[in-house]
């Protein structure tokens, strides 16, 4: 359980990623989606990626997930 307000990244198999408490999308293409979080950036790489749901609190990325990386205080 994350601390209140801290980001949570949840991977469901290799087809779906949920990110809670995000601060917006930095980069969006079919092979890479980068999302700003409080401590840096979370980048999801793969194929056929899309934002299947996005609200102010959470977003869901779907497609074939190959890699998830975290960069502190910078872009991917």
BAPAFI-669449 format. One line per field, with one value per residue (C-alpha): residue number from 1; residue in one letter; x, y, z. Coordinates in nm, 3 decimals. Example, Ala and Ser with C-alpha at 12.3 -4.5 7.8 and 13.67 -1.06 7.14 Angstrom:
BEGIN
seq = c(1,2)
type = c(a,s)
px = c(1.230,1.367)
py = c(-0.450,-0.106)
pz = c(0.780,0.714)
//
This chain:
BEGIN
seq = c(1,2,3,4,5,6,7,8,9,10,11,12,13,14,15,16,17,18,19,20,21,22,23,24,25,26,27,28,29,30,31,32,33,34,35,36,37,38,39,40,41,42,43,44,45,46,47,48,49,50,51,52,53,54,55,56,57,58,59,60,61,62,63,64,65,66,67,68,69,70,71,72,73,74,75,76)
type = c(x,x,x,x,x,x,x,x,x,x,x,x,x,x,x,x,x,x,x,x,x,x,x,x,x,x,x,x,x,x,x,x,x,x,x,x,x,x,x,x,x,x,x,x,x,x,x,x,x,x,x,x,x,x,x,x,x,x,x,x,x,x,x,x,x,x,x,x,x,x,x,x,x,x,x,x)
px = c(0.000,0.161,0.167,-0.116,-0.048,0.247,0.236,0.138,0.235,0.055,0.138,-0.126,0.049,0.212,-0.099,-0.195,-0.035,-0.223,-0.056,-0.222,-0.142,0.020,0.100,0.036,0.165,0.506,0.541,0.286,0.339,0.250,0.591,0.646,0.429,0.601,0.410,0.525,0.499,0.601,0.961,1.033,0.901,0.763,0.809,0.624,0.772,0.618,0.399,0.048,0.040,-0.255,-0.412,-0.728,-0.842,-0.720,-0.855,-0.694,-0.596,-0.517,-0.443,-0.438,-0.198,-0.281,-0.098,0.204,0.422,0.792,0.957,0.879,1.149,1.163,1.377,1.415,1.367,1.396,1.242,1.297)
py = c(0.000,0.329,0.639,0.884,1.085,0.870,0.712,0.350,0.152,-0.180,-0.424,-0.677,-0.943,-0.797,-0.619,-0.348,-0.092,0.120,0.436,0.621,0.973,1.080,1.437,1.410,1.248,1.365,1.152,0.948,0.722,0.360,0.234,0.452,0.638,0.845,0.971,1.230,1.131,1.316,1.189,1.174,0.986,0.637,0.516,0.219,0.069,-0.191,-0.216,-0.097,0.111,0.337,0.524,0.323,0.536,0.860,1.066,1.325,1.050,0.745,0.624,0.286,0.196,-0.108,-0.293,-0.525,-0.416,-0.493,-0.266,-0.021,0.222,0.486,0.799,1.028,1.400,1.376,1.252,0.908)
pz = c(0.000,-0.109,0.108,0.039,-0.277,-0.381,-0.729,-0.771,-1.081,-1.125,-1.405,-1.513,-1.720,-2.030,-2.161,-1.909,-1.674,-1.421,-1.290,-1.002,-0.879,-1.207,-1.309,-1.683,-2.000,-2.122,-2.437,-2.631,-2.928,-3.011,-2.888,-2.578,-2.329,-2.060,-1.758,-1.504,-1.138,-0.821,-0.822,-1.196,-1.498,-1.562,-1.923,-2.067,-2.385,-2.613,-2.923,-2.998,-2.679,-2.608,-2.321,-2.270,-1.974,-1.817,-1.530,-1.305,-1.060,-1.273,-1.620,-1.789,-2.069,-2.278,-2.555,-2.552,-2.259,-2.308,-2.051,-1.772,-1.657,-1.386,-1.419,-1.122,-1.188,-1.564,-1.885,-2.033)
//
